[in-house]
């Protein structure tokens, strides 16, 4: 009787743990499952993930938490109307080690510690992911822990896009950041200072000292004072959480000032178009898609000690539903980190 040959097991095979998002609703509907370990294509690296985050973008994709009412139909067309178009792994940023690389990969090699921003592609809420080497990936600074390293990419990519690419921030400008205590805002304060601006931050009283520690020149507690009633004006106002509006802040802008809005609806889009044609004060908004150049720029600032990670709390991967519940309350300071264990 012939003896059956034992199939050789590849290093890319075998089950790995991941969080699957397959339906909208309570975060308890997220599924902690085993899936097949991914195998990298010729232009990809296989990354063993050690840390990821739950970002506002993850919450938006999971349950439209931070989507304006007017943009909700478009969001549902993008992600799925009654339920997601397909089960997927969320996670917009991650830090880990390259376990293997495809034959065409030049930038990274096995053993490299890297950080990555994946955006809507997701993939961070798992033990392993494959990413193209030309994506928003950079080497991790040796001075940072996994948790510190992963707490920067999403917020920094967004803040850099709005301040530098849209706002054209310049040395000596007056900048106001609304919603300055979250993952985007805490980096935006630091980036604006790096670019030579004078920075005022708007937050609740509980976060005043944290923002002062990030070198904000002034901190405004919105529960006690309204900056729009002050005579001070700004070159740039960056509203991260959609807490204000261009109309409400026009008197606080300099004659050619720019209002940057991260969360937009249809009315805002029409206003952006109108102010782009008319002279004077501008309203700008958009989507900060991941970009390798921004990722490398951020990595250089981190390595130079010019960007500091702000971590609110940390959860293990199997308790990610709790992390989502907390983030969706809208009161986190900096980032909520997810640690990913490996045998």
SVG drawing of the C-alpha trace seen along z (x, -y; Angstrom):
<svg xmlns="http://www.w3.org/2000/svg" viewBox="-30 -93 47 95">
<polyline fill="none" stroke="black" stroke-width="0.4" points="0.0,0.0 1.5,-3.3 2.4,-5.7 0.9,-9.2 3.5,-11.9 3.4,-14.6 2.8,-18.0 5.6,-20.5 4.2,-23.5 5.2,-26.9 6.2,-29.6 3.2,-31.6 0.6,-28.9 -1.4,-28.3 -4.1,-30.2 -3.6,-33.6 -5.8,-35.8 -7.7,-38.7 -10.7,-40.9 -13.3,-40.7 -15.9,-43.4 -18.9,-42.0 -21.9,-43.9 -22.8,-47.4 -24.1,-47.9 -22.6,-47.5 -18.8,-46.9 -19.6,-43.5 -20.5,-42.3 -16.8,-42.4 -15.5,-38.8 -12.3,-37.5 -11.4,-34.7 -8.6,-32.7 -7.9,-33.3 -5.3,-32.0 -1.9,-33.6 -1.4,-35.9 1.4,-35.3 3.2,-38.3 3.1,-39.0 6.3,-39.9 6.0,-43.6 4.8,-43.1 6.2,-42.5 4.6,-40.2 4.5,-42.0 4.1,-40.5 2.0,-43.2 2.9,-44.1 0.7,-47.1 -2.1,-48.9 -4.8,-51.5 -8.5,-52.1 -8.8,-55.5 -11.7,-57.7 -11.4,-56.4 -11.9,-52.8 -15.0,-53.9 -16.3,-55.7 -15.8,-52.5 -17.2,-50.3 -20.4,-52.1 -20.3,-55.6 -19.7,-57.1 -18.1,-60.3 -20.0,-60.8 -22.2,-63.9 -25.8,-63.2 -25.5,-64.6 -22.5,-62.4 -24.0,-59.2 -25.5,-58.0 -22.2,-58.3 -20.4,-56.5 -22.8,-53.7 -22.3,-53.4 -18.6,-53.2 -18.6,-50.7 -21.9,-48.9 -25.6,-49.9 -27.2,-47.4 -23.9,-45.7 -20.3,-45.9 -19.8,-44.8 -17.5,-42.2 -16.0,-41.0 -12.8,-42.9 -10.1,-43.6 -10.0,-47.2 -6.9,-49.1 -5.5,-52.2 -2.0,-52.1 0.3,-49.4 3.8,-48.7 5.6,-45.4 8.4,-43.3 9.0,-42.3 8.8,-38.5 9.4,-38.0 9.5,-40.0 8.5,-39.3 11.3,-38.9 10.9,-42.4 11.0,-44.3 14.0,-46.6 13.2,-49.0 12.7,-46.5 14.2,-43.2 13.4,-40.4 13.8,-41.7 13.1,-45.3 10.9,-47.1 8.5,-49.3 5.4,-51.5 2.7,-51.8 -0.4,-53.8 -3.0,-51.8 -6.0,-54.1 -9.2,-52.6 -7.4,-49.5 -7.2,-48.5 -5.5,-45.3 -4.0,-46.4 -6.4,-44.6 -4.7,-41.2 -1.5,-39.4 -0.2,-39.6 -0.8,-41.7 0.8,-42.0 1.5,-45.5 3.1,-46.8 6.6,-48.2 5.6,-51.4 2.8,-52.1 3.0,-54.5 5.7,-52.4 8.8,-53.6 11.4,-52.2 10.5,-52.5 12.8,-54.6 14.7,-52.4 14.0,-54.8 10.3,-54.1 8.3,-51.2 5.8,-49.5 3.0,-51.4 4.7,-54.8 5.6,-54.1 2.0,-53.2 0.4,-56.1 1.7,-58.6 1.1,-57.7 -2.7,-58.2 -2.9,-61.5 0.4,-62.8 -0.5,-61.9 -3.8,-63.8 -2.4,-66.8 0.5,-67.1 -1.8,-67.0 -4.1,-69.7 -1.5,-72.0 1.2,-71.7 -0.5,-70.6 -3.9,-72.4 -3.1,-75.2 0.4,-76.1 1.5,-76.8 4.3,-79.4 6.8,-80.6 5.4,-83.2 1.7,-82.5 -1.0,-82.4 -2.7,-79.0 -5.7,-77.8 -6.4,-74.1 -9.9,-73.1 -10.2,-69.6 -6.5,-69.6 -6.4,-66.8 -7.1,-63.8 -4.8,-61.7 -4.8,-64.3 -4.9,-67.4 -2.0,-66.4 0.2,-65.9 -1.1,-69.0 0.0,-71.2 3.5,-69.7 3.7,-70.0 2.5,-73.6 5.2,-74.4 7.8,-72.6 6.8,-74.8 7.4,-77.9 3.8,-79.0 2.4,-80.4 -0.2,-77.8 -3.3,-78.2 -5.2,-75.0 -8.9,-74.6 -9.9,-71.7 -11.8,-70.9 -10.3,-71.8 -9.2,-68.2 -6.7,-68.4 -5.2,-71.8 -2.0,-70.6 -1.4,-67.9 -1.4,-70.4 0.8,-72.8 3.3,-69.9 3.2,-69.7 4.4,-73.4 1.2,-75.0 1.6,-78.8 -1.9,-79.2 -4.7,-76.8 -8.4,-77.8 -10.8,-75.8 -14.0,-75.9 -16.1,-75.2 -15.0,-78.6 -14.4,-80.9 -15.4,-81.3 -12.5,-82.2 -14.8,-83.8 -15.7,-86.5 -12.0,-87.4 -10.5,-90.1 -7.6,-87.8 -7.4,-86.6 -5.6,-83.7 -4.0,-82.8 -5.1,-79.2 -8.0,-77.6 -8.0,-73.8 -11.2,-72.3 -10.5,-68.6 -13.7,-67.3 -16.3,-69.3 -17.0,-71.2 -17.3,-74.6 -17.9,-76.0 -16.5,-78.4 -19.4,-80.8 -19.0,-80.8 -15.2,-81.4 -15.0,-83.9 -14.5,-86.9 -11.6,-85.0 -9.8,-84.7 -7.3,-87.2 -8.4,-88.8 -6.8,-86.0 -7.0,-83.3 -7.9,-79.7 -10.4,-77.5 -9.4,-73.8 -12.2,-71.3 -11.6,-67.6 -15.2,-66.5 -17.3,-67.8 -20.9,-67.5 -22.5,-68.6 -23.0,-72.2 -19.4,-72.4 -18.3,-71.0 -20.3,-73.7 -18.8,-76.3 -15.3,-75.0 -16.0,-75.4 -17.4,-78.9 -14.5,-80.2 -11.9,-78.7 -13.4,-81.0 -14.0,-84.1 -11.3,-86.2 -10.5,-86.6 -11.0,-84.0 -11.0,-80.4 -12.6,-77.1 -10.6,-74.0 -11.2,-70.3 -10.5,-66.9 -9.4,-63.4 -5.8,-62.8 -5.0,-59.7 -1.8,-57.8 1.4,-58.9 4.9,-57.5 6.5,-61.0 4.5,-62.1 5.2,-58.9 9.0,-59.3 8.8,-63.0 7.0,-62.0 9.4,-59.2 12.3,-61.7 10.7,-64.0 10.0,-61.2 13.6,-60.0 14.8,-63.6 12.6,-63.7 10.4,-66.4 7.1,-64.5 5.9,-62.9 3.3,-60.1 0.3,-60.8 -1.3,-57.6 -4.6,-57.6 -5.0,-53.9 -4.0,-50.4 -6.0,-47.2 -5.1,-43.7 -6.4,-42.6 -9.1,-40.3 -10.6,-43.3 -10.8,-45.5 -14.6,-45.9 -14.0,-47.8 -11.5,-50.1 -14.1,-50.9 -16.7,-51.7 -14.3,-54.1 -13.1,-55.9 -16.7,-56.3 -17.5,-58.4 -15.3,-61.1 -13.3,-62.0 -9.9,-60.2 -6.6,-62.0 -4.3,-61.2 -4.5,-57.5 -6.0,-54.3 -3.4,-51.5 -4.1,-47.8 -1.3,-45.4 -1.0,-42.2 0.5,-39.1 2.4,-36.4 3.2,-32.9"/>
</svg>
